[in-house]
Amino acid sequence: QQPVQSPQAVILREGEDAVINCSSSKALYSVHWYRQKHGEAPVFLMILLKGGEQKGHDKISASFNEKKQQSSLYLTASQLSYSGTYFCGTESNNAGNMLTFGGGTRLMVKP
Amino acid sequence: KAGVTQTPRYLIKTRGQQVTLSCSPISGHRSVSWYQQTPGQGLQFLFEYFSETQRNKGNFPGRFSGRQFSNSRSEMNVSTLELGDSALYLCASSLVASGGAYEQYFGPGTRLTVT
């Protein structure tokens, strides 16, 4: 079953923060986050494993709440380059590289 | 290191024809997964290959098939094309076979248009 992402779209001004959520009805083994710009391939951002660890680099970080089967992606002090569609991909078991993707969150950062 | 490469980048086919798409993973990566991306259905998993064996399969009809060669390069084939097969086909390579914890890197995709 496809994870649910929220919000579906968000518009920010440069420097503002955003949070994108990804929820699953199934128990998750891992959550993968990607950003895709129009006409380009998805670009890997980070991966989180069950255990509730938080990860981050630069001004983008993410958390994984194993009890709620939910992951959140945090974008702080957004830049124009952050614009794109963000996807979470989930895996429910350690059976192979097959991700079930959410519907995506469109993020637009304006000057 | 070179990234994931896919050929061709664009393809136009007619209903009923068949098509073969190619994917070369990042050097050293042994797992290749294929995904279909459409505006209506989003990103959907097709299948995954590791060591020339299909390890996982998504919910697609048998017209969609694939294979992997000993050098980890992979091909996918779609037979008897339908209009609904028009999509961006992405392949992703991963370093380690056992799944869940390993990063997948996507290629630029093949844009297939069926007329």
Backbone of each chain as ProteinMPNN parsed JSONL, in Angstrom:
{"seq_chain_A": "QQPVQSPQAVILREGEDAVINCSSSKALYSVHWYRQKHGEAPVFLMILLKGGEQKGHDKISASFNEKKQQSSLYLTASQLSYSGTYFCGTESNNAGNMLTFGGGTRLMVKP", "coords_chain_A": {"N_chain_A": [[0.844, -1.194, 0.0], [0.462, 2.224, -0.788], [2.451, 4.802, 0.655], [1.303, 7.754, 2.386], [1.693, 11.083, 1.584], [2.071, 14.343, 2.965], [2.151, 17.932, 3.129], [0.359, 18.091, -0.062], [1.264, 20.045, -1.689], [3.381, 22.899, -1.394], [4.205, 26.294, -0.909], [6.912, 28.396, -0.542], [8.786, 31.168, 0.794], [12.111, 32.224, 0.142], [14.346, 31.207, 2.659], [12.438, 30.434, 4.479], [10.989, 27.757, 6.465], [10.111, 24.264, 6.05], [8.058, 21.335, 6.441], [7.699, 18.02, 5.499], [5.603, 15.282, 5.45], [5.388, 11.711, 5.733], [3.441, 8.958, 5.755], [2.686, 5.622, 6.69], [0.605, 2.721, 6.482], [1.574, 0.324, 7.0], [3.996, -1.67, 8.757], [7.244, -0.42, 8.811], [10.485, -0.907, 7.379], [12.425, 0.701, 6.31], [12.839, 4.123, 5.242], [13.085, 6.135, 2.432], [14.203, 9.165, 1.043], [13.665, 11.347, -1.692], [14.359, 13.893, -4.117], [12.911, 15.387, -6.896], [13.405, 17.191, -9.791], [11.716, 18.994, -12.359], [11.514, 17.126, -15.297], [13.776, 15.723, -14.748], [15.703, 13.027, -13.213], [14.831, 11.345, -10.126], [16.594, 12.417, -7.224], [18.681, 11.091, -4.793], [18.26, 11.738, -1.348], [18.287, 11.046, 1.477], [18.363, 8.179, 3.696], [16.503, 6.369, 6.064], [16.491, 4.121, 8.747], [14.484, 1.712, 10.536], [14.062, 2.346, 13.963], [14.063, 4.835, 14.685], [15.963, 6.797, 14.132], [17.456, 9.967, 13.472], [18.418, 11.919, 10.696], [20.612, 14.023, 8.816], [21.822, 16.549, 6.575], [23.528, 19.439, 5.729], [21.034, 21.771, 5.411], [18.89, 20.111, 5.441], [17.029, 17.664, 6.937], [15.856, 14.594, 8.459], [13.43, 12.528, 10.117], [12.399, 9.453, 11.681], [9.705, 7.897, 12.879], [9.174, 5.063, 14.369], [7.118, 3.883, 15.805], [4.838, 5.216, 15.003], [4.971, 4.747, 12.34], [5.88, 6.697, 10.581], [7.535, 9.214, 8.743], [9.356, 12.257, 8.659], [10.41, 15.009, 6.745], [12.593, 17.642, 7.037], [13.036, 20.898, 6.015], [15.103, 23.519, 6.288], [15.562, 27.056, 6.383], [15.03, 27.584, 3.585], [16.178, 27.323, 0.188], [16.305, 28.59, -3.198], [17.037, 26.477, -4.789], [15.904, 24.299, -3.606], [13.455, 23.808, -4.642], [11.099, 21.615, -6.143], [9.802, 18.252, -6.56], [9.149, 16.254, -3.824], [9.683, 12.971, -2.82], [8.769, 10.22, -0.799], [10.001, 6.993, -0.268], [9.188, 3.747, 0.635], [10.062, 0.763, 2.463], [8.946, -2.363, 3.54], [10.084, -4.623, 4.494], [13.162, -6.429, 4.758], [13.771, -7.328, 2.126], [14.725, -6.768, -0.343], [15.584, -4.429, -2.96], [13.092, -2.733, -3.383], [11.068, -0.143, -3.672], [8.177, 1.467, -2.365], [6.506, 4.186, -3.396], [5.373, 7.371, -2.208], [2.823, 9.772, -3.142], [4.07, 12.164, -3.63], [5.289, 15.487, -2.863], [4.871, 18.702, -3.847], [7.138, 21.269, -3.904], [7.672, 24.677, -3.874], [9.934, 27.245, -3.984], [10.096, 30.636, -3.568], [11.675, 33.747, -4.548]], "CA_chain_A": [[0.0, 0.0, 0.0], [1.251, 3.43, -1.0], [2.475, 5.74, 1.782], [0.608, 9.012, 2.155], [2.513, 12.258, 1.85], [1.374, 15.61, 3.184], [1.056, 18.332, 2.237], [0.56, 17.749, -1.472], [2.033, 21.135, -2.291], [3.691, 23.99, -0.472], [4.949, 27.414, -1.495], [7.699, 29.073, 0.496], [9.724, 32.226, 0.432], [13.486, 31.886, 0.522], [14.649, 31.384, 4.078], [11.41, 29.826, 5.328], [11.137, 26.324, 6.754], [8.995, 23.402, 5.648], [8.069, 19.954, 6.899], [6.945, 17.119, 4.642], [5.346, 14.053, 6.181], [5.166, 10.476, 4.975], [2.839, 8.006, 6.692], [2.37, 4.32, 6.126], [-0.265, 1.87, 7.298], [2.307, -0.912, 7.222], [5.239, -1.54, 9.512], [8.307, -0.071, 7.879], [11.88, -1.227, 7.664], [13.222, 1.871, 5.966], [12.228, 5.206, 4.485], [14.058, 6.803, 1.568], [13.705, 10.445, 0.549], [14.205, 11.79, -2.963], [13.855, 15.131, -4.705], [12.908, 15.321, -8.357], [13.095, 18.432, -10.492], [10.957, 18.737, -13.58], [12.275, 16.611, -16.418], [15.007, 15.066, -14.301], [15.526, 11.822, -12.404], [14.857, 11.576, -8.675], [17.928, 12.467, -6.624], [18.665, 10.557, -3.434], [18.555, 12.692, -0.277], [18.727, 10.286, 2.639], [17.663, 6.944, 4.032], [16.371, 6.156, 7.502], [16.107, 2.765, 9.116], [13.66, 1.63, 11.737], [14.887, 2.609, 15.133], [13.783, 6.208, 15.043], [17.104, 7.697, 14.04], [17.304, 11.187, 12.702], [19.592, 12.161, 9.863], [20.579, 15.322, 8.17], [23.026, 17.158, 6.03], [23.28, 20.833, 5.375], [19.832, 22.26, 6.081], [17.821, 19.157, 5.232], [17.129, 16.548, 7.877], [14.657, 13.766, 8.476], [13.255, 11.659, 11.271], [11.574, 8.273, 11.412], [9.032, 7.448, 14.087], [8.817, 3.673, 14.095], [5.83, 3.552, 16.431], [3.763, 5.798, 14.198], [5.246, 4.426, 10.93], [5.852, 7.992, 9.933], [8.8, 9.925, 8.588], [9.213, 13.67, 8.326], [11.573, 15.653, 6.122], [12.649, 19.022, 7.47], [13.833, 21.79, 5.171], [15.239, 24.773, 7.024], [16.159, 28.184, 5.649], [14.949, 27.059, 2.214], [16.845, 28.022, -0.9], [15.61, 28.401, -4.475], [17.398, 25.156, -5.323], [15.109, 23.255, -2.959], [12.211, 23.602, -5.387], [10.995, 20.323, -6.809], [8.839, 17.353, -5.933], [9.794, 15.357, -2.871], [9.043, 11.665, -2.691], [9.288, 9.244, 0.151], [9.891, 5.615, -0.715], [9.244, 2.919, 1.836], [10.203, -0.687, 2.366], [8.362, -2.966, 4.736], [10.932, -5.695, 4.987], [14.517, -6.421, 4.238], [13.699, -8.377, 1.104], [15.256, -6.357, -1.635], [15.499, -3.008, -3.278], [11.852, -2.365, -4.032], [10.468, 0.949, -2.916], [6.817, 1.91, -2.631], [6.614, 5.63, -3.289], [4.221, 8.214, -1.965], [2.378, 10.55, -4.293], [4.928, 13.328, -3.839], [4.944, 16.816, -2.354], [5.459, 19.75, -4.699], [7.654, 22.397, -3.125], [8.146, 25.79, -4.683], [10.558, 28.3, -3.188], [10.12, 31.882, -4.325], [12.63, 34.738, -4.003]], "C_chain_A": [[0.882, 1.248, 0.0], [1.286, 4.293, 0.251], [1.798, 7.046, 1.379], [1.512, 10.172, 2.519], [1.625, 13.479, 2.066], [2.396, 16.69, 3.532], [1.33, 17.896, 0.799], [1.398, 18.811, -2.171], [2.269, 22.211, -1.244], [4.514, 25.04, -1.214], [5.644, 28.162, -0.368], [8.411, 30.283, -0.083], [11.109, 31.743, 0.838], [13.708, 32.154, 1.999], [13.618, 30.781, 5.016], [11.653, 28.338, 5.48], [9.907, 25.556, 6.271], [9.179, 22.018, 6.242], [7.182, 19.144, 5.968], [6.824, 15.797, 5.382], [5.042, 12.884, 5.262], [4.662, 9.432, 5.966], [2.47, 6.718, 5.996], [1.463, 3.549, 7.075], [0.423, 0.543, 7.614], [3.537, -0.634, 8.066], [6.389, -1.355, 8.521], [9.677, -0.527, 8.353], [12.766, -0.019, 7.384], [12.384, 2.877, 5.204], [13.335, 5.923, 3.711], [13.428, 8.099, 1.076], [14.446, 10.853, -0.721], [13.62, 13.148, -3.326], [13.977, 15.013, -6.221], [12.544, 16.686, -8.925], [12.47, 18.073, -11.836], [11.862, 18.256, -14.704], [13.563, 15.905, -16.042], [14.685, 13.817, -13.493], [15.465, 12.185, -10.921], [16.289, 11.514, -8.148], [17.824, 12.022, -5.171], [19.039, 11.643, -2.422], [19.083, 11.966, 0.959], [17.851, 9.07, 2.874], [17.625, 6.811, 5.549], [15.895, 4.736, 7.755], [15.232, 2.78, 10.349], [14.569, 1.707, 12.951], [14.76, 4.054, 15.531], [14.941, 7.164, 14.906], [16.761, 8.918, 13.206], [18.585, 11.408, 11.918], [19.501, 13.549, 9.276], [21.904, 15.692, 7.565], [22.637, 18.525, 5.514], [22.02, 21.276, 6.11], [18.637, 21.341, 5.85], [18.039, 17.985, 6.187], [15.83, 15.771, 7.859], [14.631, 12.925, 9.735], [12.337, 10.514, 10.888], [11.01, 7.808, 12.744], [8.477, 6.061, 13.827], [7.449, 3.321, 14.66], [4.668, 4.063, 15.596], [3.897, 5.42, 12.727], [5.192, 5.702, 10.09], [7.252, 8.575, 9.863], [8.501, 11.37, 8.218], [10.522, 14.207, 7.77], [11.509, 17.127, 6.476], [13.588, 19.822, 6.568], [13.909, 23.132, 5.89], [15.951, 25.812, 6.168], [16.205, 27.852, 4.153], [15.64, 27.987, 1.204], [16.076, 27.757, -2.18], [15.849, 27.002, -5.027], [16.609, 24.017, -4.674], [13.806, 22.962, -3.703], [12.233, 22.27, -6.119], [9.906, 19.496, -6.145], [9.594, 16.364, -5.06], [8.978, 14.077, -2.734], [9.636, 10.895, -1.518], [9.049, 7.864, -0.457], [10.064, 4.721, 0.499], [9.466, 1.45, 1.498], [9.716, -1.296, 3.661], [9.182, -4.113, 5.272], [12.27, -5.634, 4.289], [14.647, -7.449, 3.117], [14.276, -7.971, -0.231], [15.019, -4.898, -1.891], [14.235, -2.704, -4.054], [11.146, -1.345, -3.165], [9.024, 1.183, -3.349], [6.799, 3.408, -2.37], [5.279, 6.283, -2.952], [3.922, 9.042, -3.199], [3.196, 11.811, -4.555], [4.381, 14.597, -3.218], [5.661, 17.84, -3.212], [5.867, 20.925, -3.842], [8.155, 23.465, -4.084], [8.708, 26.853, -3.754], [10.679, 29.534, -4.06], [11.118, 32.857, -3.706], [11.939, 35.683, -3.027]], "O_chain_A": [[1.9, 1.316, 0.689], [0.24, 4.504, 0.866], [1.728, 7.395, 0.201], [2.037, 10.237, 3.631], [0.576, 13.627, 1.439], [3.407, 16.393, 4.168], [2.41, 17.391, 0.49], [2.138, 18.525, -3.112], [1.464, 22.405, -0.333], [5.386, 24.725, -2.023], [5.023, 28.513, 0.635], [8.606, 30.395, -1.294], [11.254, 30.949, 1.767], [13.309, 33.193, 2.524], [13.877, 30.628, 6.209], [12.419, 27.736, 4.727], [8.823, 26.115, 6.106], [10.298, 21.582, 6.51], [6.05, 19.533, 5.682], [7.812, 15.258, 5.88], [4.512, 13.05, 4.163], [5.37, 9.064, 6.903], [2.002, 6.721, 4.858], [1.536, 3.698, 8.294], [-0.084, -0.259, 8.399], [4.055, 0.482, 8.091], [6.478, -2.061, 7.517], [9.984, -0.534, 9.545], [13.723, 0.252, 8.109], [11.363, 2.54, 4.605], [14.379, 6.269, 4.265], [12.247, 8.124, 0.729], [15.666, 10.727, -0.823], [12.522, 13.501, -2.895], [15.007, 14.596, -6.751], [11.51, 17.261, -8.585], [12.68, 16.983, -12.367], [12.86, 18.902, -15.026], [14.352, 15.532, -16.911], [13.532, 13.58, -13.133], [15.992, 13.22, -10.511], [17.086, 10.675, -8.567], [16.985, 12.515, -4.416], [20.011, 12.373, -2.614], [20.188, 12.24, 1.427], [16.753, 8.95, 2.329], [18.605, 7.109, 6.232], [15.013, 4.224, 7.066], [15.236, 3.743, 11.116], [15.689, 1.198, 12.952], [15.272, 4.472, 16.57], [14.92, 8.242, 15.499], [15.88, 8.882, 12.346], [19.684, 11.13, 12.396], [18.435, 14.164, 9.25], [22.962, 15.218, 7.98], [21.564, 18.725, 4.944], [21.957, 21.159, 7.334], [17.493, 21.753, 6.044], [19.119, 17.395, 6.224], [14.826, 16.229, 7.313], [15.666, 12.645, 10.34], [11.598, 10.587, 9.907], [11.751, 7.379, 13.628], [7.456, 5.895, 13.16], [6.706, 2.546, 14.058], [3.631, 3.407, 15.498], [3.012, 5.744, 11.935], [4.548, 5.761, 9.042], [8.046, 8.449, 10.796], [7.512, 11.661, 7.546], [11.602, 13.891, 8.269], [10.495, 17.786, 6.245], [14.755, 19.477, 6.384], [12.893, 23.801, 6.078], [16.815, 25.494, 5.351], [17.271, 27.841, 3.538], [15.677, 29.209, 1.343], [15.286, 26.815, -2.252], [14.968, 26.415, -5.656], [16.651, 22.886, -5.157], [13.135, 21.971, -3.415], [13.265, 21.854, -6.647], [9.181, 19.982, -5.277], [10.55, 15.723, -5.498], [7.76, 14.102, -2.558], [10.844, 10.918, -1.282], [8.018, 7.615, -1.082], [10.98, 4.916, 1.298], [9.114, 0.969, 0.421], [10.03, -0.809, 4.747], [8.982, -4.532, 6.412], [12.465, -4.87, 3.344], [15.514, -8.321, 3.152], [14.305, -8.777, -1.161], [14.333, -4.218, -1.128], [14.292, -2.445, -5.256], [10.686, -1.651, -2.065], [8.692, 1.109, -4.532], [7.049, 3.849, -1.248], [4.213, 5.815, -3.353], [4.67, 9.019, -4.176], [3.029, 12.454, -5.591], [3.171, 14.763, -3.066], [6.889, 17.851, -3.3], [5.044, 21.508, -3.136], [8.952, 23.196, -4.983], [8.023, 27.305, -2.836], [11.273, 29.501, -5.137], [11.381, 32.812, -2.504], [12.58, 36.576, -2.474]]}, "seq_chain_B": "KAGVTQTPRYLIKTRGQQVTLSCSPISGHRSVSWYQQTPGQGLQFLFEYFSETQRNKGNFPGRFSGRQFSNSRSEMNVSTLELGDSALYLCASSLVASGGAYEQYFGPGTRLTVT", "coords_chain_B": {"N_chain_B": [[33.084, 8.705, -10.468], [31.035, 7.273, -12.939], [27.55, 7.886, -13.419], [24.315, 6.266, -13.282], [23.335, 5.0, -16.366], [21.017, 5.253, -19.038], [19.54, 3.95, -21.943], [17.443, 3.983, -24.884], [17.103, 7.598, -24.556], [14.759, 8.761, -25.335], [11.805, 7.562, -26.874], [9.588, 6.586, -29.392], [6.842, 4.659, -30.025], [4.53, 2.414, -31.651], [1.253, 1.275, -30.907], [0.977, -2.133, -30.02], [3.506, -2.832, -30.834], [6.797, -3.905, -29.692], [9.242, -3.118, -27.142], [12.587, -2.473, -26.079], [14.452, -1.522, -23.339], [17.454, -0.146, -21.971], [19.781, -0.358, -19.24], [22.584, 0.755, -17.529], [24.247, 0.14, -14.634], [25.782, 1.961, -11.864], [29.27, 1.598, -11.595], [30.271, -1.339, -9.974], [27.919, -1.632, -8.6], [25.415, -3.994, -7.954], [22.755, -4.481, -7.915], [19.82, -3.846, -9.678], [16.991, -1.919, -10.121], [13.773, -1.387, -11.565], [11.498, 1.185, -12.427], [8.292, 2.602, -13.102], [7.096, 5.715, -14.115], [4.33, 7.775, -14.079], [2.026, 10.5, -14.647], [-0.477, 9.953, -13.525], [-0.35, 7.579, -11.939], [1.993, 7.816, -10.541], [5.206, 6.973, -9.144], [6.055, 3.724, -9.699], [7.019, 0.472, -8.72], [8.606, -1.886, -10.764], [10.354, -4.242, -11.231], [13.155, -5.99, -9.721], [16.556, -6.785, -10.117], [19.215, -8.928, -9.271], [22.404, -10.271, -9.392], [21.842, -11.482, -11.875], [19.353, -12.521, -11.488], [15.851, -12.313, -11.045], [14.662, -10.716, -8.316], [12.632, -9.418, -6.99], [9.266, -8.512, -7.764], [6.968, -6.233, -9.109], [3.501, -5.191, -9.321], [2.689, -5.69, -12.164], [1.578, -6.467, -15.514], [2.374, -9.529, -17.358], [3.458, -8.708, -19.717], [5.482, -7.043, -19.267], [8.829, -7.447, -18.826], [12.127, -8.456, -17.789], [15.731, -8.552, -17.65], [19.009, -9.401, -16.437], [22.428, -8.981, -17.005], [25.685, -10.588, -16.832], [27.488, -8.577, -16.309], [26.1, -6.854, -14.8], [24.548, -5.026, -16.153], [21.27, -4.148, -17.247], [18.218, -4.993, -18.884], [14.942, -4.043, -19.869], [11.882, -5.233, -21.147], [9.005, -4.519, -23.016], [6.193, -5.937, -24.247], [3.75, -6.029, -26.884], [2.705, -3.286, -26.903], [0.715, -0.851, -25.184], [-1.413, 2.081, -25.146], [-1.429, 3.086, -22.576], [1.043, 2.465, -21.612], [2.733, 4.479, -21.998], [5.159, 6.414, -20.561], [7.631, 7.494, -18.137], [10.428, 5.603, -17.803], [12.369, 4.452, -15.293], [15.52, 3.421, -14.109], [17.229, 2.158, -11.278], [20.199, 1.889, -9.45], [21.911, -0.063, -6.995], [24.238, -0.561, -4.361], [24.47, -2.837, -2.658], [23.099, -6.075, -2.331], [21.167, -7.062, -0.449], [18.229, -5.795, 0.739], [16.604, -2.659, 1.618], [18.25, -1.104, 3.321], [19.929, 0.275, 1.715], [21.169, 2.748, -0.454], [19.546, 3.885, -3.36], [20.3, 4.794, -6.621], [19.154, 6.781, -9.179], [18.836, 6.562, -12.75], [18.711, 8.724, -15.701], [16.398, 8.093, -17.031], [14.09, 6.708, -19.472], [12.037, 8.081, -21.782], [9.096, 6.943, -22.874], [6.831, 6.96, -25.487], [3.759, 5.928, -26.577], [1.934, 5.55, -29.463]], "CA_chain_B": [[32.388, 7.518, -10.96], [29.909, 7.592, -13.799], [26.268, 7.549, -12.823], [23.494, 5.274, -13.971], [23.003, 5.442, -17.716], [19.893, 4.566, -19.656], [19.375, 4.215, -23.366], [17.602, 5.36, -25.342], [16.481, 8.577, -23.658], [13.409, 8.987, -25.82], [11.373, 6.507, -27.777], [8.191, 6.64, -29.809], [6.439, 3.377, -30.586], [3.12, 2.272, -32.005], [0.512, 0.212, -30.188], [1.192, -3.481, -30.518], [4.925, -3.109, -30.983], [7.512, -4.184, -28.46], [10.353, -2.204, -26.937], [13.614, -2.901, -25.118], [15.172, -0.413, -22.733], [18.701, -0.617, -21.374], [20.255, 0.365, -18.074], [23.909, 0.382, -17.03], [24.341, 0.668, -13.264], [27.052, 2.512, -11.405], [30.281, 0.554, -11.496], [30.317, -1.99, -8.664], [26.558, -1.881, -8.115], [24.961, -5.277, -8.469], [21.297, -4.55, -7.919], [19.153, -2.892, -10.563], [15.531, -1.911, -10.001], [13.087, -0.617, -12.602], [10.281, 1.865, -11.99], [7.524, 3.333, -14.101], [6.545, 6.955, -13.555], [3.296, 8.428, -14.87], [1.34, 11.54, -13.861], [-1.625, 9.42, -12.812], [-0.015, 6.531, -10.975], [3.214, 8.14, -9.814], [6.353, 6.087, -9.28], [5.671, 2.358, -9.342], [8.077, -0.519, -8.84], [8.379, -2.94, -11.752], [11.088, -5.426, -10.78], [14.529, -5.802, -9.285], [17.465, -7.874, -10.469], [20.502, -9.031, -8.585], [23.122, -11.46, -9.855], [21.147, -12.039, -13.049], [18.103, -13.16, -11.053], [14.81, -11.393, -10.611], [14.481, -10.951, -6.884], [11.332, -8.886, -6.605], [8.446, -8.116, -8.904], [5.815, -5.419, -8.77], [2.198, -5.625, -9.81], [2.545, -5.342, -13.571], [1.274, -7.668, -16.317], [3.494, -10.295, -17.876], [4.047, -8.056, -20.902], [6.686, -6.375, -18.779], [9.823, -8.424, -18.401], [13.472, -7.887, -17.732], [16.825, -9.479, -17.407], [20.261, -8.776, -16.046], [23.581, -9.682, -17.557], [26.751, -10.864, -15.858], [28.181, -7.324, -15.971], [25.083, -6.116, -14.041], [23.667, -4.259, -17.03], [19.932, -4.731, -17.247], [17.278, -4.579, -19.919], [13.538, -4.385, -19.671], [11.157, -5.389, -22.388], [7.548, -4.433, -22.946], [5.647, -6.465, -25.492], [2.376, -5.642, -27.217], [2.544, -1.989, -26.243], [-0.596, -0.206, -25.092], [-1.28, 3.531, -24.949], [-1.174, 3.315, -21.151], [2.438, 2.183, -21.265], [3.482, 5.73, -22.14], [5.635, 6.751, -19.219], [9.073, 7.604, -17.943], [10.922, 4.38, -17.181], [13.587, 4.755, -14.55], [16.191, 2.339, -13.419], [18.004, 2.606, -10.125], [21.175, 0.873, -9.052], [22.23, -0.075, -5.579], [25.517, -1.233, -4.147], [24.407, -4.116, -1.966], [21.917, -6.83, -2.742], [20.115, -7.186, 0.56], [17.572, -4.515, 0.569], [16.071, -1.85, 2.696], [19.136, -0.146, 3.966], [20.931, 0.758, 0.795], [20.759, 3.844, -1.31], [19.325, 3.604, -4.766], [20.587, 5.956, -7.457], [18.368, 6.692, -10.402], [19.311, 7.048, -14.026], [17.901, 9.828, -16.236], [15.124, 7.597, -17.522], [13.719, 6.623, -20.886], [10.665, 8.58, -21.981], [8.434, 6.136, -23.897], [5.529, 7.435, -25.942], [3.086, 4.946, -27.42], [0.878, 6.221, -30.246]], "C_chain_B": [[31.23, 7.954, -11.836], [28.622, 7.157, -13.11], [25.576, 6.448, -13.596], [23.151, 5.816, -15.362], [21.875, 4.592, -18.279], [19.821, 4.945, -21.128], [18.169, 3.45, -23.901], [16.951, 6.327, -24.352], [15.029, 8.839, -24.057], [13.074, 7.934, -26.865], [9.911, 6.717, -28.11], [7.873, 5.329, -30.504], [4.941, 3.39, -30.874], [2.512, 1.143, -31.199], [0.757, -1.141, -30.838], [2.65, -3.845, -30.717], [5.525, -3.512, -29.648], [8.722, -3.258, -28.369], [11.313, -2.787, -25.899], [14.373, -1.673, -24.645], [16.388, -0.954, -22.002], [19.136, 0.266, -20.218], [21.635, -0.152, -17.677], [24.092, 0.98, -15.647], [25.695, 1.306, -12.995], [28.038, 1.353, -11.222], [30.342, -0.005, -10.071], [28.946, -2.271, -8.076], [26.01, -3.145, -8.76], [23.444, -5.415, -8.533], [20.745, -3.463, -8.823], [17.65, -3.035, -10.392], [14.959, -1.039, -11.1], [11.796, -0.049, -12.027], [9.614, 2.523, -13.189], [6.967, 4.582, -13.443], [5.564, 7.573, -14.538], [2.62, 9.484, -14.01], [0.203, 10.967, -13.008], [-1.289, 8.441, -11.698], [1.251, 6.805, -10.169], [4.332, 7.164, -10.13], [5.967, 4.693, -8.808], [6.796, 1.379, -9.652], [7.686, -1.597, -9.848], [9.036, -4.246, -11.321], [12.501, -5.04, -10.398], [15.353, -7.036, -9.653], [18.744, -7.774, -9.66], [21.138, -10.336, -9.01], [22.334, -12.211, -10.908], [19.83, -12.724, -12.696], [17.094, -12.091, -10.653], [14.487, -11.697, -9.163], [13.131, -10.475, -6.39], [10.586, -8.454, -7.85], [7.268, -7.308, -8.398], [4.565, -5.963, -9.439], [1.954, -5.144, -11.233], [2.265, -6.612, -14.366], [2.534, -8.304, -16.885], [4.121, -9.707, -19.131], [5.337, -7.326, -20.529], [7.655, -7.438, -18.269], [11.196, -7.771, -18.383], [14.502, -8.982, -17.62], [18.057, -8.683, -17.01], [21.403, -9.637, -16.543], [24.681, -9.816, -16.492], [27.526, -9.601, -15.479], [27.247, -6.35, -15.238], [24.214, -5.206, -14.896], [22.305, -4.953, -17.104], [19.129, -4.192, -18.426], [15.864, -4.874, -19.444], [12.836, -4.358, -21.021], [9.664, -5.236, -22.135], [7.018, -4.912, -24.29], [4.214, -5.966, -25.673], [2.014, -4.32, -26.526], [1.113, -1.484, -26.306], [-0.368, 1.285, -24.841], [-0.904, 3.852, -23.499], [0.249, 3.024, -20.718], [3.314, 3.415, -21.446], [3.867, 6.224, -20.757], [7.122, 7.042, -19.277], [9.508, 6.338, -17.215], [12.302, 4.656, -16.588], [14.217, 3.482, -14.03], [17.05, 2.932, -12.312], [18.987, 1.511, -9.746], [21.549, 1.052, -7.591], [23.456, -0.948, -5.36], [25.368, -2.647, -3.621], [23.095, -4.796, -2.256], [20.828, -6.837, -1.7], [19.513, -5.82, 0.794], [17.221, -3.764, 1.813], [17.008, -0.769, 3.134], [20.063, 0.552, 2.993], [20.379, 1.728, -0.213], [20.597, 3.385, -2.742], [19.538, 4.896, -5.545], [19.915, 5.769, -8.81], [19.125, 7.186, -11.623], [18.377, 8.125, -14.545], [16.553, 9.394, -16.802], [15.028, 7.515, -19.033], [12.268, 7.061, -20.989], [10.071, 7.808, -23.156], [7.07, 6.726, -24.212], [4.964, 6.395, -26.885], [1.933, 5.639, -28.137], [-0.035, 5.211, -30.925]], "O_chain_B": [[30.521, 8.905, -11.506], [28.6, 6.203, -12.332], [26.171, 5.789, -14.449], [22.727, 6.963, -15.5], [21.79, 3.389, -18.035], [20.013, 6.101, -21.503], [17.889, 2.355, -23.413], [16.308, 5.888, -23.399], [14.181, 9.106, -23.206], [13.929, 7.482, -27.627], [9.093, 6.991, -27.231], [8.55, 4.936, -31.455], [4.2, 4.253, -30.404], [3.187, 0.173, -30.855], [0.744, -1.266, -32.063], [3.0, -5.024, -30.765], [4.862, -3.47, -28.611], [9.169, -2.692, -29.366], [10.907, -3.492, -24.974], [14.872, -0.885, -25.449], [16.37, -2.068, -21.479], [18.896, 1.473, -20.211], [21.829, -1.356, -17.509], [24.092, 2.202, -15.498], [26.624, 1.201, -13.796], [27.673, 0.274, -10.753], [30.449, 0.741, -9.098], [28.825, -3.069, -7.147], [26.131, -3.338, -9.97], [22.92, -6.353, -9.134], [21.151, -2.304, -8.742], [17.103, -4.132, -10.505], [15.586, -0.066, -11.519], [11.097, -0.703, -11.252], [10.267, 2.938, -14.147], [6.426, 4.519, -12.339], [5.913, 7.86, -15.683], [2.633, 9.387, -12.782], [-0.047, 11.443, -11.901], [-1.895, 8.484, -10.627], [1.54, 6.088, -9.211], [4.404, 6.604, -11.223], [5.596, 4.505, -7.649], [7.435, 1.449, -10.701], [6.587, -2.149, -9.795], [8.352, -5.24, -11.075], [12.982, -3.946, -10.695], [14.899, -8.172, -9.515], [19.271, -6.691, -9.407], [20.494, -11.385, -8.994], [22.181, -13.43, -10.835], [19.257, -13.432, -13.525], [17.437, -11.099, -10.01], [14.085, -12.811, -8.828], [12.554, -11.063, -5.475], [11.187, -8.081, -8.858], [6.648, -7.649, -7.391], [4.569, -7.039, -10.036], [1.105, -4.285, -11.468], [2.659, -7.704, -13.957], [3.609, -7.705, -16.892], [5.186, -10.148, -19.564], [6.171, -7.035, -21.387], [7.321, -8.226, -17.384], [11.387, -6.672, -18.903], [14.186, -10.167, -17.511], [18.138, -7.472, -17.215], [21.342, -10.866, -16.502], [24.602, -9.234, -15.41], [28.159, -9.566, -14.423], [27.567, -5.172, -15.078], [23.227, -4.664, -14.398], [22.208, -6.178, -17.033], [19.348, -3.074, -18.89], [15.627, -5.834, -18.71], [13.163, -3.564, -21.904], [9.13, -5.762, -21.159], [7.355, -4.359, -25.337], [3.564, -5.538, -24.72], [1.126, -4.27, -25.675], [0.403, -1.649, -27.298], [0.7, 1.702, -24.392], [-0.147, 4.787, -23.24], [0.623, 3.307, -19.58], [4.493, 3.404, -21.093], [3.013, 6.428, -19.893], [7.778, 6.867, -20.304], [9.008, 6.039, -16.131], [13.247, 5.035, -17.28], [13.525, 2.575, -13.567], [17.529, 4.062, -12.409], [18.632, 0.333, -9.727], [21.51, 2.151, -7.038], [23.682, -1.93, -6.066], [26.056, -3.559, -4.079], [22.073, -4.127, -2.412], [19.661, -6.635, -2.036], [20.213, -4.832, 1.016], [17.514, -4.196, 2.928], [16.597, 0.379, 3.302], [20.904, 1.348, 3.41], [19.284, 1.559, -0.75], [21.395, 2.608, -3.264], [19.023, 5.952, -5.177], [20.082, 4.752, -9.483], [19.943, 8.102, -11.541], [17.362, 8.42, -13.915], [15.671, 10.223, -17.026], [15.778, 8.161, -19.766], [11.384, 6.481, -20.358], [10.49, 7.991, -24.299], [6.257, 6.96, -23.318], [5.6, 6.022, -27.87], [1.065, 6.238, -27.503], [-0.973, 5.597, -31.622]]}, "name": "protein", "num_of_chains": 2, "seq": "QQPVQSPQAVILREGEDAVINCSSSKALYSVHWYRQKHGEAPVFLMILLKGGEQKGHDKISASFNEKKQQSSLYLTASQLSYSGTYFCGTESNNAGNMLTFGGGTRLMVKPKAGVTQTPRYLIKTRGQQVTLSCSPISGHRSVSWYQQTPGQGLQFLFEYFSETQRNKGNFPGRFSGRQFSNSRSEMNVSTLELGDSALYLCASSLVASGGAYEQYFGPGTRLTVT"}
